[in-house]
Amino acid sequence: MPESNYVKQGEADAGSAAAAKMKRLLLIINCLILAVGNCGGPMIMRLYFLHGGKRVWLSSCLETAGWPIMLIPLSAAYLLRRRRRPLSQTKFFLIEPRLFFAAAVVGVLTGFDDYLYAYGMARLPVSTSALVIATQLAFTAGFAFLLVKQRFTPFSINAVVLLTVGAGVLAMNTNGDRPAEESSKEYALGFVMTLVAALLYGFILPLVELAYKKAGQEVSFTVVLEFQMVMSLFATVVCTVGMLVNRDFQAIPREASGSSLGETKYYVVLVFSAIIWQAFFLGAVGVIFVGSSLLSGILIAVLLPVTEVLAVIFYSESFHAEKGVSLGLSLWGFVSYFYGEHRENNKKKKMKQQHQLLSDSAPQVEMSQPTNQTRAAV
């Protein structure tokens, strides 16, 4: 092989290695962001309801109302692009109409899902709500298979089964979790609404992955941020309409003055709720971009026991044996999934190396023949 070809191949290998490292870094960052939002979101929402909050539409709106935060990283990305390209070729928004429309549709669905989830959170303890939401993993797996033809390995199937069983184990001891002030009817309705929220979000995650695949444009992480912002904007519009109909804006000052937290802390809770929930949605769509909707669903389910432990620590909810078993099963499922992914990646690397060796050896054999003929002639 000519020396120039070796140089080009080396540059290509170095580029692919750098891209793989960047992908892993993005995955880790998005996993951490998702963890903060997934664990902190339910906790701070429940805090609002425990201290006198009653506005379900307000709570659902706060789940996506932090969308203007996305303008900060988008502005930074725009400034970087301006340095690299002439001003005339630089656009602030890269998202194209097709993907914008998809984000809007996902946003409307998310707005209704937010309401269903907030309604359930107003009626159920964090531990009970979390275990119902964990059923979302089964819905995500099913819709991922139907919408994006998700390929399952024995390890990913094992992870889905273990995490679903973990949620089922938690369900074995929920009879004593009903708050004393809640009637059986309200508790049951909260349970059903949370289950429907899990089903709908299990559909939304693969739908986002499908939108990326059918985008008709290059989907960079900047485009993912824009997708998240558009999605949150339309979800907030849906919830704002609900707030207007329910007269929540007029009730907020009265609720703040009567909150057991105090007026200042009441507004602090609302602000941090919007920020933390934005982390959840950003982390979820980011993991889908770097990995898959199934991985996003698995991470959400894995973090369920962490939310359980936080509820025990901060809200004095009971921690019985079933929750310990669920924690063990969730960790087992998490390890199973990533071990399977590690094996698959190693297998792909070996196949790529073998293919590269074969392609490199063929030209060398062809080039050696004229060299030998030249030596024989001399």
C-alpha positions as CSV (number, residue, x, y, z in Angstrom):
1,M,0.0,0.0,0.0
2,P,1.4,3.5,-0.9
3,E,2.6,5.5,2.1
4,S,0.0,8.2,1.4
5,N,-2.7,5.6,1.8
6,Y,-1.3,4.5,5.1
7,V,-1.3,8.2,6.3
8,K,-4.9,8.7,5.2
9,Q,-6.0,5.5,6.9
10,G,-4.2,6.5,10.1
11,E,-6.0,9.9,10.0
12,A,-9.3,8.2,9.4
13,D,-8.7,5.8,12.3
14,A,-7.7,8.7,14.6
15,G,-10.8,10.6,13.5
16,S,-13.1,7.7,14.3
17,A,-11.5,7.2,17.7
18,A,-12.0,10.8,18.5
19,A,-15.6,10.6,17.4
20,A,-16.1,7.5,19.6
21,K,-14.6,9.3,22.6
22,M,-16.9,12.4,22.0
23,K,-19.9,10.1,21.7
24,R,-19.1,8.4,25.1
25,L,-18.6,11.8,26.7
26,L,-21.9,13.1,25.4
27,L,-23.6,9.9,26.6
28,I,-22.1,10.3,30.1
29,I,-23.1,14.0,30.3
30,N,-26.7,13.3,29.1
31,C,-27.0,10.4,31.6
32,L,-26.0,12.7,34.4
33,I,-28.4,15.4,33.3
34,L,-31.2,12.8,33.0
35,A,-30.4,11.4,36.5
36,V,-30.7,14.9,38.1
37,G,-34.0,15.5,36.4
38,N,-35.4,12.0,36.8
39,C,-34.7,12.0,40.6
40,G,-35.2,15.6,41.4
41,G,-38.3,16.3,39.3
42,P,-40.7,14.0,41.2
43,M,-39.2,15.1,44.6
44,I,-39.7,18.8,44.0
45,M,-43.2,18.3,42.5
46,R,-44.3,16.3,45.5
47,L,-42.9,19.0,47.8
48,Y,-45.2,21.5,46.1
49,F,-48.3,19.3,46.8
50,L,-47.2,18.4,50.3
51,H,-47.2,22.0,51.4
52,G,-50.6,23.1,50.2
53,G,-50.2,23.2,46.4
54,K,-53.3,22.2,44.5
55,R,-52.9,23.4,40.9
56,V,-52.3,20.4,38.7
57,W,-52.1,22.4,35.4
58,L,-49.5,24.7,37.1
59,S,-47.4,21.7,38.1
60,S,-47.6,20.2,34.6
61,C,-46.7,23.5,33.0
62,L,-43.6,23.7,35.2
63,E,-42.3,20.5,33.7
64,T,-41.5,22.2,30.4
65,A,-41.7,25.9,31.2
66,G,-37.9,26.1,31.6
67,W,-37.4,25.9,27.8
68,P,-35.8,29.4,27.6
69,I,-32.8,27.9,29.4
70,M,-32.0,26.2,26.1
71,L,-31.2,29.6,24.5
72,I,-28.0,29.8,26.6
73,P,-26.2,26.8,25.0
74,L,-27.8,27.5,21.6
75,S,-26.4,31.1,21.8
76,A,-22.9,29.7,22.7
77,A,-23.1,27.2,19.7
78,Y,-24.1,30.1,17.4
79,L,-21.2,32.2,18.4
80,L,-18.8,29.3,17.8
81,R,-20.3,28.8,14.3
82,R,-19.9,32.5,13.5
83,R,-16.2,32.2,14.2
84,R,-15.8,29.3,11.8
85,R,-18.0,30.6,9.0
86,P,-18.8,33.9,7.3
87,L,-21.7,35.8,8.9
88,S,-23.8,35.4,5.8
89,Q,-23.7,31.6,6.0
90,T,-24.5,31.4,9.8
91,K,-28.0,30.7,11.0
92,F,-29.0,30.9,14.7
93,F,-31.5,27.9,14.3
94,L,-30.5,24.9,12.3
95,I,-33.7,22.9,12.7
96,E,-35.6,22.5,9.4
97,P,-39.4,22.6,9.0
98,R,-39.8,18.8,8.9
99,L,-38.1,18.3,12.2
100,F,-39.7,21.4,13.7
101,F,-43.2,20.0,12.9
102,A,-42.2,16.6,14.5
103,A,-41.0,18.5,17.6
104,A,-44.3,20.4,17.8
105,V,-46.3,17.2,17.6
106,V,-44.2,15.5,20.3
107,G,-44.5,18.7,22.4
108,V,-48.3,18.6,22.2
109,L,-48.3,15.0,23.3
110,T,-45.8,15.8,26.1
111,G,-48.1,18.6,27.3
112,F,-50.9,16.1,27.9
113,D,-48.5,13.6,29.4
114,D,-47.3,16.2,31.8
115,Y,-50.9,16.8,33.0
116,L,-51.5,13.1,33.5
117,Y,-48.3,12.7,35.5
118,A,-48.9,15.8,37.6
119,Y,-52.4,14.6,38.4
120,G,-51.0,11.3,39.6
121,M,-48.3,12.9,41.6
122,A,-50.9,15.1,43.4
123,R,-52.7,11.9,44.6
124,L,-49.9,9.3,45.1
125,P,-46.8,9.2,47.2
126,V,-43.5,9.5,45.4
127,S,-42.7,5.8,45.9
128,T,-46.1,4.6,44.4
129,S,-46.0,7.1,41.5
130,A,-42.4,6.0,40.7
131,L,-43.2,2.3,40.6
132,V,-46.2,2.9,38.3
133,I,-44.0,5.1,36.0
134,A,-41.5,2.2,35.8
135,T,-44.0,0.3,33.7
136,Q,-43.1,2.8,31.0
137,L,-40.1,0.6,30.2
138,A,-42.2,-2.2,28.9
139,F,-44.2,0.3,26.8
140,T,-41.0,1.9,25.5
141,A,-39.6,-1.5,24.5
142,G,-42.8,-2.4,22.6
143,F,-43.2,0.9,20.8
144,A,-39.4,0.9,20.0
145,F,-39.8,-2.4,18.3
146,L,-42.8,-1.2,16.3
147,L,-41.6,2.4,15.4
148,V,-37.8,2.1,15.0
149,K,-37.3,-1.6,14.6
150,Q,-35.3,-1.8,17.8
151,R,-33.0,-4.8,17.8
152,F,-33.1,-6.7,21.0
153,T,-30.2,-8.8,22.3
154,P,-30.5,-11.4,25.1
155,F,-28.9,-8.9,27.4
156,S,-31.3,-6.1,26.6
157,I,-34.3,-8.4,26.9
158,N,-32.9,-9.6,30.3
159,A,-32.6,-5.9,31.4
160,V,-36.2,-5.1,30.4
161,V,-37.5,-8.2,32.3
162,L,-35.5,-7.5,35.4
163,L,-36.5,-3.8,35.6
164,T,-40.1,-4.6,34.9
165,V,-40.1,-7.4,37.6
166,G,-38.4,-4.8,39.9
167,A,-41.4,-2.5,39.5
168,G,-43.7,-5.4,40.1
169,V,-42.0,-6.3,43.3
170,L,-42.6,-2.7,44.5
171,A,-46.3,-3.1,43.7
172,M,-46.6,-5.9,46.2
173,N,-46.6,-3.5,49.2
174,T,-48.6,-0.4,48.2
175,N,-51.7,-0.9,50.3
176,G,-50.3,1.1,53.1
177,D,-49.1,3.9,50.9
178,R,-52.4,5.7,50.4
179,P,-52.3,9.1,52.2
180,A,-54.8,9.4,55.0
181,E,-56.5,12.5,53.4
182,E,-57.0,10.7,50.1
183,S,-60.2,8.8,49.3
184,S,-60.0,5.4,47.7
185,K,-61.6,6.9,44.5
186,E,-59.0,9.7,44.3
187,Y,-56.2,7.3,44.9
188,A,-57.4,4.9,42.2
189,L,-57.9,7.7,39.7
190,G,-54.3,9.0,40.5
191,F,-53.0,5.4,39.9
192,V,-54.8,5.1,36.5
193,M,-53.7,8.6,35.3
194,T,-50.1,7.8,36.2
195,L,-50.3,4.5,34.3
196,V,-51.7,6.3,31.2
197,A,-48.9,8.8,31.6
198,A,-46.3,5.9,31.6
199,L,-47.9,4.5,28.4
200,L,-47.9,7.8,26.6
201,Y,-44.3,8.6,27.5
202,G,-43.4,5.1,26.5
203,F,-44.7,6.1,23.1
204,I,-43.1,9.5,23.0
205,L,-39.5,8.2,23.5
206,P,-39.4,6.0,20.4
207,L,-41.3,8.7,18.5
208,V,-38.4,11.1,19.2
209,E,-36.0,8.5,17.9
210,L,-38.1,8.1,14.8
211,A,-38.1,11.9,14.3
212,Y,-34.3,11.9,14.3
213,K,-34.2,9.0,11.8
214,K,-36.7,10.7,9.4
215,A,-35.4,14.2,9.9
216,G,-34.2,14.7,6.4
217,Q,-31.2,16.7,7.7
218,E,-28.0,16.2,9.7
219,V,-29.0,15.8,13.4
220,S,-26.2,17.3,15.5
221,F,-26.4,17.9,19.2
222,T,-27.2,21.5,18.5
223,V,-30.3,20.3,16.6
224,V,-31.2,18.1,19.5
225,L,-31.1,21.1,21.8
226,E,-33.4,23.0,19.3
227,F,-35.7,20.0,19.1
228,Q,-35.9,19.9,22.9
229,M,-36.7,23.7,23.0
230,V,-39.5,23.4,20.4
231,M,-40.9,20.4,22.1
232,S,-41.0,22.1,25.5
233,L,-42.4,25.3,24.0
234,F,-45.5,23.5,22.5
235,A,-45.9,21.4,25.7
236,T,-45.9,24.6,27.7
237,V,-48.5,26.2,25.4
238,V,-50.8,23.2,26.0
239,C,-50.4,23.5,29.7
240,T,-50.8,27.3,29.7
241,V,-54.1,26.9,28.0
242,G,-55.1,24.5,30.7
243,M,-54.0,27.0,33.3
244,L,-56.1,29.8,31.7
245,V,-59.2,27.6,31.6
246,N,-58.6,26.5,35.2
247,R,-57.9,30.1,36.4
248,D,-54.5,29.0,37.9
249,F,-52.8,32.4,37.3
250,Q,-55.3,34.2,39.5
251,A,-54.9,31.4,42.2
252,I,-51.0,31.5,42.3
253,P,-50.7,34.6,44.6
254,R,-53.3,33.3,47.0
255,E,-51.7,29.9,47.1
256,A,-48.2,31.4,47.7
257,S,-49.4,33.4,50.7
258,G,-51.1,30.4,52.2
259,S,-48.3,27.9,51.6
260,S,-46.7,26.3,54.6
261,L,-43.4,26.9,52.9
262,G,-43.8,30.6,53.0
263,E,-44.3,32.9,50.0
264,T,-40.6,33.3,49.0
265,K,-39.9,29.5,49.3
266,Y,-43.1,28.8,47.4
267,Y,-41.8,30.7,44.3
268,V,-38.3,29.2,44.7
269,V,-39.9,25.7,44.5
270,L,-41.7,26.7,41.3
271,V,-38.5,28.1,39.7
272,F,-36.4,25.1,40.6
273,S,-39.1,22.7,39.5
274,A,-39.0,24.3,36.0
275,I,-35.2,24.0,35.9
276,I,-34.9,20.4,37.2
277,W,-37.7,19.1,34.9
278,Q,-35.9,20.7,31.9
279,A,-32.9,18.7,32.8
280,F,-35.0,15.5,32.7
281,F,-36.3,16.2,29.2
282,L,-33.0,17.4,27.9
283,G,-31.3,14.3,29.2
284,A,-33.9,12.0,27.8
285,V,-33.7,13.3,24.2
286,G,-29.9,13.6,24.5
287,V,-29.6,9.9,25.5
288,I,-31.9,9.0,22.5
289,F,-29.6,11.0,20.2
290,V,-26.4,9.3,21.4
291,G,-27.9,5.9,22.2
292,S,-31.5,4.9,21.7
293,S,-35.0,5.3,23.1
294,L,-34.7,1.9,24.8
295,L,-31.5,3.0,26.6
296,S,-33.3,6.2,27.7
297,G,-36.2,4.1,29.0
298,I,-33.8,1.7,30.8
299,L,-32.0,4.6,32.5
300,I,-35.3,6.1,33.7
301,A,-36.3,2.7,35.2
302,V,-32.9,2.2,36.7
303,L,-33.2,5.5,38.6
304,L,-36.5,4.5,40.1
305,P,-35.0,3.0,43.3
306,V,-32.8,6.1,43.7
307,T,-36.0,8.2,43.8
308,E,-37.4,5.7,46.3
309,V,-34.4,6.1,48.6
310,L,-34.7,9.9,48.3
311,A,-38.4,9.8,49.2
312,V,-37.5,7.7,52.3
313,I,-34.8,10.2,53.3
314,F,-36.6,13.5,52.7
315,Y,-40.3,12.6,53.1
316,S,-40.0,9.8,55.6
317,E,-41.7,7.3,53.4
318,S,-41.3,3.6,54.4
319,F,-38.4,1.5,53.0
320,H,-39.6,-2.1,53.2
321,A,-37.9,-5.2,52.0
322,E,-39.6,-5.1,48.6
323,K,-37.9,-1.8,47.8
324,G,-34.5,-3.3,48.6
325,V,-35.2,-6.2,46.3
326,S,-36.3,-3.8,43.6
327,L,-33.1,-1.9,44.0
328,G,-31.1,-5.1,43.5
329,L,-33.1,-6.1,40.4
330,S,-32.7,-2.7,38.9
331,L,-29.0,-2.6,39.3
332,W,-28.8,-6.1,37.9
333,G,-30.8,-5.1,34.8
334,F,-28.6,-2.0,34.4
335,V,-25.4,-4.0,34.5
336,S,-26.9,-6.6,32.1
337,Y,-27.8,-4.0,29.5
338,F,-24.4,-2.3,29.5
339,Y,-22.5,-5.6,29.6
340,G,-24.4,-6.6,26.5
341,E,-23.6,-3.3,24.8
342,H,-19.9,-3.7,25.7
343,R,-19.8,-7.1,24.1
344,E,-21.6,-5.9,21.0
345,N,-19.2,-3.0,20.6
346,N,-16.2,-5.3,21.0
347,K,-17.6,-7.7,18.4
348,K,-18.1,-4.8,15.9
349,K,-14.5,-3.6,16.5
350,K,-13.1,-7.0,15.8
351,M,-15.1,-7.4,12.6
352,K,-14.0,-3.9,11.5
353,Q,-10.3,-4.8,12.2
354,Q,-10.5,-8.0,10.3
355,H,-12.1,-6.3,7.3
356,Q,-9.4,-3.6,7.4
357,L,-6.6,-6.3,7.5
358,L,-8.1,-8.0,4.5
359,S,-8.5,-4.8,2.5
360,D,-4.9,-3.8,3.4
361,S,-3.3,-7.1,2.4
362,A,-4.9,-7.3,-1.0
363,P,-3.1,-4.3,-2.6
364,Q,0.2,-5.4,-1.0
365,V,0.1,-8.7,-2.8
366,E,-0.7,-7.1,-6.1
367,M,2.2,-4.6,-5.7
368,S,4.7,-7.2,-4.8
369,Q,4.5,-9.0,-8.2
370,P,6.0,-6.2,-10.3
371,T,8.7,-5.7,-7.7
372,N,9.8,-9.3,-8.0
373,Q,9.7,-9.2,-11.8
374,T,12.0,-6.1,-11.7
375,R,14.5,-7.9,-9.5
376,A,14.5,-10.9,-11.7
377,A,15.2,-8.8,-14.8
378,V,18.1,-7.1,-13.0
